């Protein structure tokens, strides 16, 4: 049997060119799935590394935002800012 595979389904045996094509298709699909899984592992590792860097940067930004909020509260509480100037209305 050259280039013809035997596909056994349940009680039936199919020996045809179509069976050969399906067998090759199934094998290619599983190979592609393996490649995708391997690529996703690499991507997952890279994303984890980026997230770690992001967490560090985000924590620095959080500290800066908290400091700015604290300074804004101090300014508001001490009323360092002069009151807005009012114009008199003359008639």
Phi and psi in degrees as a GROMACS rama.xvg file:
@    title "Ramachandran Plot"
@    xaxis  label "Phi"
@    yaxis  label "Psi"
@TYPE xy
-97.095  127.741  UNK-2
58.6311  21.2222  UNK-3
-127.629  125.103  UNK-4
-106.912  158.45  UNK-5
-105.108  125.388  UNK-6
-112.354  120.976  UNK-7
-101.579  118.882  UNK-8
-122.563  115.076  UNK-9
56.7232  -114.696  UNK-10
-99.6519  -6.94502  UNK-11
-101.746  147.028  UNK-12
-116.228  123.589  UNK-13
-110.109  126.063  UNK-14
-126.509  96.0485  UNK-15
-156.436  173.232  UNK-16
-66.1714  -36.6716  UNK-17
-62.2839  -40.6452  UNK-18
-62.6456  -38.8113  UNK-19
-63.0436  -45.4587  UNK-20
-62.3154  -43.2899  UNK-21
-65.1938  -40.2408  UNK-22
-61.2584  -46.0277  UNK-23
-64.0472  -42.175  UNK-24
-61.4591  -43.868  UNK-25
-64.0688  -43.379  UNK-26
-63.4717  -43.9683  UNK-27
-61.7833  -39.141  UNK-28
-61.9719  -45.5011  UNK-29
-66.5791  -36.2064  UNK-30
-64.0212  -43.9663  UNK-31
-63.2527  -40.8549  UNK-32
-60.7142  -42.3048  UNK-33
-60.6486  -41.9109  UNK-34
-64.2547  -41.7332  UNK-35
-63.5095  -43.2415  UNK-36
-62.9899  -43.194  UNK-37
-63.4531  -42.5706  UNK-38
-64.5933  -38.3553  UNK-39
-66.549  -31.9642  UNK-40
-64.9301  -42.3458  UNK-41
-63.7015  -44.8004  UNK-42
-63.5073  -40.0073  UNK-43
-61.9999  -40.3082  UNK-44
-66.1571  -41.9158  UNK-45
-66.0581  -40.7318  UNK-46
-64.8278  -40.9364  UNK-47
-60.2164  -41.0215  UNK-48
-64.0569  -44.1664  UNK-49
-63.4808  -39.9921  UNK-50
-64.1565  -38.1601  UNK-51
-62.8854  -44.1572  UNK-52
-64.2245  -38.3081  UNK-53
-65.0847  -41.6261  UNK-54
-59.9133  -41.051  UNK-55
-65.1218  -46.3074  UNK-56
-64.717  -40.8242  UNK-57
-64.1712  -37.437  UNK-58
-66.8427  -36.6213  UNK-59
-65.2685  -43.3697  UNK-60
-63.6873  -40.9081  UNK-61
-60.0367  -42.5311  UNK-62
-62.7839  -44.2376  UNK-63
-63.4238  -42.0743  UNK-64
-63.3776  -42.1196  UNK-65
-62.4178  -41.371  UNK-66
-63.942  -43.3918  UNK-67
-64.0846  -41.7548  UNK-68
-61.7284  -42.1132  UNK-69
-62.2594  -43.6651  UNK-70
-63.8543  -39.1584  UNK-71
-64.0476  -39.99  UNK-72
-65.0024  -41.8799  UNK-73
-61.1095  -42.9564  UNK-74
-63.6624  -43.0878  UNK-75
-66.4529  -40.8323  UNK-76
-70.018  -39.2999  UNK-77
-83.8082  -9.09744  UNK-78
51.9649  47.0257  UNK-79
-67.1179  -29.7467  UNK-80
-70.8911  136.771  UNK-81
-69.4318  151.092  UNK-82
-66.8945  151.879  UNK-83
-65.0416  141.224  UNK-84
-72.2918  137.301  UNK-85
-111.267  138.31  UNK-86
-95.5298  140.1  UNK-87
-80.4371  142.885  UNK-88
-99.9051  116.833  UNK-89
-104.839  142.644  UNK-90
